[in-house]
Amino acid sequence: MTVNVVVTGAAQGIGRATAELYAERGARVLSVDLRLPPVLKGQHRLKADVASRAGRGRIARAAEEKLGRVDVLVNNAAYQQAHGSVLEVSEAGWQRALDVNLSAPLMLLRELTLLIPQGGAVVNVASVQGLFAEQGNAAYNSSKGGLVNLTRAMCLDLAVRGVRVNAVAPGAIATESVLAAINASADPAQTRRDYEDLHALRRLGEPGEVARAIYFLGSPEASFITGVILPIDGGMTASFMMAGRPV
Ligand SMILES: NC(=O)c1ccc[n+]([C@@H]2O[C@H](COP(=O)([O-])OP(=O)(O)OC[C@H]3O[C@@H](n4cnc5c(N)ncnc54)[C@H](O)[C@@H]3O)[C@@H](O)[C@H]2O)c1
């Protein structure tokens, strides 16, 4: 049976790699993003804002029309621009981070519930920053921390329907946005080494490495796994030590 998948935030980075992996492995994919995701042969794509009710309504209609059934929902879209400490972050930035990163996965799940069959799965893309906080990134940390526990709440509440819910918590992944941030820093080579040193494996992750974990969690191979937050972080969260120190 063909697997039908909705991936949000699929125009680039981890979301794009995930949509591509599902397509390569024979799934039917609806890719969603604020801008039109790239064409994947034979697949569907939609421009929509997951944080707006109208956007989610359009996603649900497209999912029903194009896929008919949603076996896997991948909540990957995120707003990562609300930088600032707890004292500094703007109210608008805080709100947008919560709307996109925390509320949208819940509301989109509700929109799609009737399309998700028994045996279906949800994979939320959280972050190591949902497990621990980074100084000066209060909104993102809080939204991802909320998503971590929302994943557990979804697991418990959807288990009766036979739907599994898990999350991945990536470390620093070499996506367009992370590479752009590194390149915009005063010393890109040093900044990259600093990021690399956060991980026991001393390198950045690749988008495909996160995509493969998402694929696994959404598949029948993970049939007895639900409510799990899986770090895809090269060992970052295995250590309590700081960047650059021995792990
Ligand atoms: N890259 C990393 O190092 C890293 C680390 C930990 C967690 N993550 C998480 O992984 C996911 C993907 O990260 P990435 O680096 O590929 O991100 P990215 O910023 O490169 O891509 C995110 C995509 O989501 C889309 N998007 C944002 N808001 C949206 C909205 N309201 N509606 C629809 N689409 C929207 C953006 O347009 C973009 O294409 C995010 O949830 C992010 O928080 C990434």
The ligand as an ORCA input file, in Angstrom:
! r2SCAN-3c Opt
* xyz 0 1
  N      18.897     22.963     11.245
  C      19.134     22.697     12.503
  O      20.271     22.711     12.975
  C      18.006     22.309     13.419
  C      18.314     21.912     14.712
  C      17.282     21.539     15.569
  C      15.979     21.567     15.122
  N      15.704     21.979     13.866
  C      14.307     21.988     13.458
  O      14.188     21.280     12.256
  C      13.160     21.854     11.453
  C      13.724     22.244     10.105
  O      14.878     23.030     10.306
  P      15.666     23.638      9.066
  O      16.997     24.070      9.552
  O      15.530     22.732      7.907
  O      14.769     24.949      8.893
  P      14.710     26.028      7.730
  O      14.511     27.317      8.387
  O      15.877     25.861      6.798
  O      13.408     25.570      6.972
  C      12.176     25.660      7.597
  C      11.131     25.800      6.527
  O       9.886     26.005      7.193
  C       9.182     26.975      6.470
  N       8.228     27.648      7.347
  C       8.493     28.506      8.358
  N       7.356     28.961      8.889
  C       6.346     28.365      8.205
  C       4.945     28.452      8.291
  N       4.358     29.260      9.185
  N       4.199     27.724      7.448
  C       4.789     26.920      6.525
  N       6.126     26.801      6.398
  C       6.892     27.518      7.221
  C      10.239     27.949      5.984
  O       9.770     28.707      4.890
  C      11.367     26.992      5.612
  O      11.305     26.582      4.264
  C      12.630     23.024     12.268
  O      11.523     22.583     13.024
  C      13.775     23.370     13.168
  O      13.350     24.021     14.338
  C      16.688     22.351     12.996
*
